């Protein structure tokens, strides 16, 4: 592919780091469980907790039922 500029690399790293931080919040949130395959695995019992969590962390919304494949790899870097 084409050469990447410094700005493009910084932008990509910023997005990866931002996504990692959101996933990490979900993975470490008390009362929620997180898996690479199922995301936050929200059950009827945890629905209210999830709703409150997403109000405070709107970027976590997409992690309700899907994981993020780069989480484990970046965990050692960030």
N, C-alpha and C positions, 0 to 999 in steps of 0.2 A: 504494500500500500504506500501511499504518499507519506512523506515526512511529516511529523507532528511538530507543531510550534510549541514554544514554552507555555504560551497562554492556553493552548488547547489541553496540554498535559495538566496544568494547574487546575483548570476548570474540571476536568475529568476526575482528578484526585479529590477535589473539593466535593463533588457529587458523591463519590464513593464513601468518603469520610462522613458526610452528612447522613447518608443512608445507613452506614454502619452504626452511627450514634443512635438513630431511631430504633433500629433492630436491637441494639444492645439495651436500650431502655425497656423494650418489650420483654426481652429475654430475662432481664433482671427485676422486672416488676413483681412485687409481692402479690400473690394470688393468681397470677397468670402463668401459664406454661407456654413455652415456645419450642417448636421443632422446625427443622429444615424443611420437612415435607408438608406440615400442616399449619405453619405460622403460629398464631396465638391460640389456636384450637379452642375457640370460644364455645362454651356449652350454655344451655339455658341458665344454669346456676351462676355463670360468670358474665352473663350478658350486661348486667348493670355496671359491674366493675369495668368492663371493656368500654362501655359508653362513656363513663367518667374519664377513663384513661385517654380516650381519643379526643375528648373535649380539651384536655390539657396538652395533648400531643397529636395534633391533626394529621401530621405526616405518617403516623402509624396506621392510619385507616386501612391501607392496602395490605397490611400484614395480618389481618384478621384470619384469613384462611390459606395463606401461602407463605412459604419461607423465602429466605434470600440466600442463594447458593454461595455467595462470597463471604458470609458471616464468619465461618470457622477459619478461613484462610486469612482474613484481615484481623481477626482477634489477636493473632500473634504479632501483628505489625503496629497496631494502633494502641 
